[in-house]
Amino acid sequence: MAKKVILDQNKCIGCNTCPLLNPDVFEMDTSIYKAKVKAQPTEITPATQTAIDSCPVGAISIVEE
């Protein structure tokens, strides 16, 4: 099963932490000033996990597909 990164924009407060920690996976959506998944990673790297763990509102999660 593949793992997929999910970002709940309803919870996101736009703090920009995840794009700063992992710009390959996350970016800011400048139209709504909230983060979004830029590209699904092929694997959950330490940088991706750090970005997920650092979200102050828990808006990022990993699901199995």
C-alpha positions in Angstrom: 0.0 0.0 0.0 1.2 3.5 -0.9 1.2 6.3 1.7 -0.4 9.6 0.7 0.1 13.0 2.4 -3.2 14.8 3.1 -3.4 18.5 4.2 -6.7 19.7 5.6 -6.9 23.3 4.5 -9.8 23.9 6.8 -7.4 23.3 9.8 -4.4 25.1 8.2 -3.6 28.5 9.7 -1.1 29.4 6.9 2.0 29.5 9.2 4.3 28.4 6.3 6.1 25.9 8.5 5.6 22.9 6.2 6.8 24.6 3.0 9.8 25.9 4.8 10.7 22.5 6.1 9.9 20.5 3.0 9.5 22.7 -0.2 9.5 19.7 -2.5 6.2 18.4 -1.0 4.5 21.5 0.3 3.8 25.0 -0.9 1.6 28.0 0.0 -1.5 28.6 -2.0 -1.2 32.4 -2.3 -4.9 32.8 -3.3 -6.1 31.6 0.1 -2.8 31.9 2.1 -2.9 28.3 3.3 -0.5 25.4 2.6 -1.2 22.7 0.1 0.5 19.5 -1.1 2.6 20.5 -4.1 3.7 17.0 -5.0 3.0 13.6 -3.5 6.3 12.1 -2.2 7.3 8.6 -3.4 8.2 7.9 0.2 7.8 9.6 3.5 11.3 11.0 4.1 12.5 12.5 7.4 12.0 16.0 6.0 8.3 15.1 5.2 7.8 13.6 8.6 9.3 16.6 10.3 7.0 18.9 8.4 4.0 16.8 9.4 5.1 16.7 13.0 5.8 20.4 13.1 2.3 21.5 12.0 1.0 23.5 15.0 -2.6 22.6 14.3 -2.2 19.0 13.1 -3.5 19.7 9.6 -1.2 17.2 7.9 -1.7 13.5 8.0 -0.6 10.3 6.2 -3.1 7.8 4.8 -2.6 4.4 3.3 -4.1 3.8 -0.1 
